[in-house]
Amino acid sequence: MPVLGGLVLLIQIAFAIHVVRTGRETFWIYIIAFLPGIGCAVYFFTQVLPEMRHSRTVRSASNRLLKAIDPERELRRRKDELEIADTVANRVKLAAECIEAGFHDDAIALLQRCQQNGHDDPDILLKLAQAQFGAGQFQSSVATLDTLIQANPNFRSHDGHLLYARSLEALGKIPQALEEFQALAATYPGEEARWHYAQLLQQSGQTGRARQVLEDIQLRARRAPKYYRRKEQEWIKQAEQMLKTLQT
């Protein structure tokens, strides 16, 4: 144990020196100092290993760990960037972070400011609709998506289509929502849309059809490669639970 403790201490010192020399944020020193084992492991996998391997996969994992440790880190960075340069691109990037953090009203204000300055490209309108949905402004979300398609008839977005269907559902326009979900069930690149479709079918009393959609999700999961099952595990699991409920 003394030898192990000494080794951990040496690693802490080495990583603390690395923090200072590379100009990283000082909160890493506190993580390394007060969480010796976990802190050193997190620092290694998120800061040292990417430098050694330059791996895109590792960088992605690093970003997820960083968000878990400091959820608003990227939000602060985007705010700083906007203060330095008040551009449309920086406003859109900050709005995207606000949506992810749940600050939907702030995102709406940022994106509407872009619109007022004559910028209403599809990406801005789609993000605005997402923020409006998150803020519970479902009619506005539908209106924004209608505007998007009218101005850009060739624009296609699976996530935008799903958002449109969910907004219609939230407004109580069930037949229209079911029609949109039915179209999505055949085209959406994942299981989220099919799960929402099954849920709405079940709520509408179409239990048999809901069961078919859920069984289709399970069939896809069995046939799909492991990476797909990992990516869609949330929706696959919920489909399995709902199917069990319908079968009881």
Secondary structure, DSSP 8 states (H G I E B T S, - for coil): -HHHHHHHHHHHHHHHHHHHHHT--THHHHHHHHSHHHHHHHHIIIIIHHHHH--HHHHHHHHHHHHHH-TTHHHHHHHHHHHH---HHHHHHHHHHHHHHT-HHHHHHHHHHHHHTT---HHHHHHHHHHHHHTT-HHHHHHHHHHHHHH-TT---HHHHHHHHHHHHHTT-HHHHHHHHHHHHHH-SSSHHHHHHHHHHHHTT-HHHHHHHHHHHHHHHHHS-HHHHHHTHHHHHHHHHHHHHHH-
